[in-house]
Each structure stands twice: as C-alpha cells, then as structure tokens.
Amino acid sequence: MIDFIEGKLVEKTPTYVVIACGGVGYVMQISLNTSSRLVADATCKLFAEQTYVRDDLPRFYGFFDREERVLFRALISVSGVGGNSAMLMLSSLAAEDIQKAIATGDVNLLKSVKGIGEKTAQRIIVDLKGKLGKVDGLTDKMVFSDNKTRNEALSALVMLGFVKNTAEKAVDKVYRSEGNVVSVEQLIKQALKYL
C-alpha cells in the first residue's frame, strides 16, 4: 500500500499528473481541485489511493491533502460510485460542498454532477450522512492564457468522456457568461453545468 508519492511534477493536466520519484514516473488521476493547487516542474507530494478497474489493471489517484482522499474513499465505498464518478464529483464540486450536501440531504446538488442520478445521490446521502468529518476548503489558484486554457479544458472534458463538439459548446457558453479570465479548473467546473 502506498500512502503518498513525493517527487518532481513532470507532467500536469487537469485530470492527471506524472510524478518522477526514484527513477519511476507515476501516473496519478487527480481532481480539478488538486490540479489547481499544483505547480508544474516543482516538487510535490500527493496522497495516493489505488483501486482496481479489473484484477490486473490498477489505477492510482492522487490528492493534494488527506481530507480530499478521505472524501474520495468515502464516496467509492457507496455502492454504484466508482473511482471515475468520485473524481468527477470532486472536480465538479468543492469538497466542502459535497460534505454539506451530504449533511443537509441536498440531492439536487449531488445530482448536478454528470453521471450521478437521483438514486445514487440518495444512496450517497444515506450511506455517508453523519460519517464525514470537516473537510478544509480547496481553492483555485492558477490562471492561464485564453487559448491554452480553452484547449486544456476541452482536452480534460474529452478525457472525462464527453463528446468534443458538446464540450466545445459548453466551454463557449462559459466564455460568453464569465468572460476570458478564468482558470482551467474553473472553466471545466462551469462547463460541466452545461453538459
């Protein structure tokens, strides 16, 4: 079991990173919240979680802090919520918003995440209500130039399983409503509302 991986961040996208550690490059899936807190080409430390898509196919997830990992573990413990769904939730909503939705029984907020239906949202609330501790706030800190921001956001949305044309329309709606000065993570979060 790996608790964390610390090394140089050699590749960073909104949905995954590659960390060089001891001569090995570890690919870790990340949330937009974690992505927004990482600096390219710097040393970083990500808390790890390993799941298996199949018996022979491990997948590593990385989290900027232990609190986000605790929430991820709680989410994937719910029947019907896998690693990808949990990461999409952590990318669409702030961790504290997810926790608040669970605590207050806000099915509609959880349903606003792509792929989370009413029954799954209700199951998350029933299974996790009263079981989660305080999750510290996660903030978006990075701002990119306009074209690079748009391209990275589109790439991330396609990697999350959305059709490119549909993703482009959603991103363009965000630009029309929010303007051009947004981070990749903010752009993806806003675009997810239109998908």
For each residue, the residues with C-beta under 8 A, 3 or more apart:
1: 50
2: 5 48 50 60
3: 47 48
4: 45 46 47 48
5: 2 19 21 26 28 45 46 48 62
6: 19 21 43 44 45 46
7: 19 20 21 22 26 43 44
8: 19 20 21 41 42 43 44
9: 12 17 18 19 38 39 40 41 42 43 44
10: 18 19 20 25 41
11: 17 18
12: 9 17 18 35 38 40
13: 16 17 35 152 155 156 159
14: 32 35 91 152 153 155 156 184 185 188
15: 29 30 32 35 87 91 156 159 160
16: 13 27 28 29 30 159
17: 9 11 12 13 27 28 30 35 38 44 46 62
18: 9 10 11 12 25 26 27 28
19: 5 6 7 8 9 10 25 26 28 44 46 62
20: 7 8 10 23 24 25 26
21: 5 6 7 8 24 26
22: 7
23: 20
24: 20 21
25: 10 18 19 20
26: 5 7 18 19 20 21 60
27: 16 17 18 60
28: 5 16 17 18 19 46 48 60 61 62
29: 15 16 59 60 61 62 83 87
30: 15 16 17 34 35 38 46 61 62 63 87
31: 34 35 63 68 87 90 91
32: 14 15 35 36 90 91 140 156 184 185 188 189
33: 36 37 64 68 90 91 94 95 138 140 185
34: 30 31 37 38 46 62 63 64 68 138
35: 12 13 14 15 17 30 31 32 38 184 185
36: 32 33 138 139 140 141 142 183 185
37: 33 34 64 138 139 141
38: 9 12 17 30 34 35 42 44 64
39: 9 42 44
40: 9 12
41: 8 9 10
42: 8 9 38 39
43: 6 7 8 9
44: 6 7 8 9 17 19 38 39
45: 4 5 6
46: 4 5 6 17 19 28 30 34 62 63 64
47: 3 4 62 63 64 65 66 68 69
48: 2 3 4 5 28 60 61 62 63 69
49: 60 61 62 63 69 72 73
50: 1 2 58 59 60 61
51: 58 59 61 76 82 83
52: 55 57 58 59
53: 57 58 59 83
54: 57
55: 52
56:
57: 52 53 54
58: 50 51 52 53
59: 29 50 51 52 53 83
60: 2 26 27 28 29 48 49 50
61: 28 29 30 48 49 50 51 69 72 83 87
62: 5 17 19 28 29 30 34 46 47 48 49
63: 30 31 34 46 47 48 49 66 68 69 72
64: 33 34 37 38 46 47 68 138
65: 47 68 69 136
66: 47 63 69 70
67: 70 71 95 133 134 135 136
68: 31 33 34 47 63 64 65 71 72 90 95 135 138
69: 47 48 49 61 63 65 66 72 73
70: 66 67 73 74 132 133 135
71: 67 68 74 75 90 95 98 99 132 135
72: 49 61 63 68 69 75 76 83 86 87 90
73: 49 69 70 76 77
74: 70 71 77 78 128 131 132
75: 71 72 78 81 85 86 89 90 98 124 128
76: 51 72 73 81 82 83 86
77: 73 74 81 127 128
78: 74 75 81 120 123 124 127 128
79: 123 127
80: 119 120 123
81: 75 76 77 78 85 86 116 120 123 124
82: 51 76 85 86
83: 29 51 53 59 61 72 76 86 87
84: 87 88 160
85: 75 81 82 88 89 113 115 116 120
86: 72 75 76 81 82 83 89 90
87: 15 29 30 31 61 72 83 84 90 91
88: 84 85 91 92 113 114 115 116 160 192
89: 75 85 86 92 93 98 110 113 116
90: 31 32 33 68 71 72 75 86 87 93 95 98
91: 14 15 31 32 33 87 88 160 185 188 189 192
92: 88 89 112 113 114 189 192
93: 89 90 97 98 101 109 112 113
94: 33 97 98 137 138
95: 33 67 68 71 90 98 99 135 136 137 138
96: 99 100 135 136 137 138
97: 93 94 100 101 109
98: 71 75 89 90 93 94 95 101 102 110 135
99: 71 95 96 102 103 132 134 135
100: 96 97 103 104 106
101: 93 97 98 104 105 106 109 110 125
102: 98 99 105 106 110 124 125 128 129 132
103: 99 100 129 130 132
104: 100 101
105: 101 102 125 129
106: 100 101 102 109 110
107: 110 111 118 121 122 125
108: 111 112
109: 93 97 101 106 112
110: 89 98 101 102 106 107 113 116 120 121 124 125
111: 107 108 116 117 118 121
112: 92 93 108 109 116 193
113: 85 88 89 92 93 110 116 192
114: 88 92 160 162 192 195
115: 85 88
116: 81 85 88 89 110 111 112 113 120 121 124
117: 111 120 121
118: 107 111 121 122
119: 80 122 123
120: 78 80 81 85 110 116 117 123 124
121: 107 110 111 116 117 118 124 125
122: 107 118 119 125 126
123: 78 79 80 81 119 120 126 127
124: 75 78 81 102 110 116 120 121 127 128
125: 101 102 105 107 110 121 122 128 129
126: 122 123 129
127: 77 78 79 123 124 131
128: 74 75 77 78 102 124 125 131 132
129: 102 103 105 125 126
130: 103
131: 74 127 128
132: 70 71 74 99 102 103 128 135
133: 67 70
134: 67 99
135: 67 68 70 71 95 96 98 99 132
136: 65 67 95 96
137: 94 95 96
138: 33 34 36 37 64 68 94 95 96
139: 36 37
140: 32 33 36 183 185 186
141: 36 37 183
142: 36 183 184 185
143: 149 181 182 183
144: 148 149 152 183 184
145: 148 149
146: 149 150 180
147: 150 151
148: 144 145 151 152
149: 143 144 145 146 152 153 182 183 184 187
150: 146 147 153 154 171 175 187
151: 147 148 154 155
152: 13 14 144 148 149 155 156 184
153: 14 149 150 156 157 171 184 187 188 191
154: 150 151 157 158 164 167 168 171
155: 13 14 151 152 158 159
156: 13 14 15 32 152 153 159 160 184 188
157: 153 154 160 162 167 170 171 188 191 192 195
158: 154 155 161 162 163 164 167
159: 13 15 16 155 156
160: 15 84 88 91 114 156 157
161: 158
162: 114 157 158 166 167 170 195
163: 158 166 167
164: 154 158 167 168
165: 168 169
166: 162 163 169 170 195
167: 154 157 158 162 163 164 170 171 191 195
168: 154 164 165 171 172
169: 165 166 172 173 194
170: 157 162 166 167 173 174 191 192 193 194 195
171: 150 153 154 157 167 168 174 175 187 191
172: 168 169 175 176
173: 169 170 176 177 191 194
174: 170 171 177 178 182 187 190 191 194
175: 150 171 172 178 179 180
176: 172 173
177: 173 174 190
178: 174 175 182 186 187 190
179: 175 182
180: 146 175
181: 143
182: 143 149 174 178 179 186 187 190
183: 36 140 141 142 143 144 149 186 187
184: 14 32 35 142 144 149 152 153 156 187 188
185: 14 32 33 35 36 91 140 142 188 189
186: 140 178 182 183 189 190
187: 149 150 153 171 174 178 182 183 184 190 191
188: 14 32 91 153 156 157 184 185 191 192
189: 32 91 92 185 186 192 193
190: 174 177 178 182 186 187 193 194
191: 153 157 167 170 171 173 174 187 188 194 195
192: 88 91 92 113 114 157 170 188 189 195
193: 112 170 189 190
194: 169 170 173 174 190 191
195: 114 157 162 166 167 170 191 192
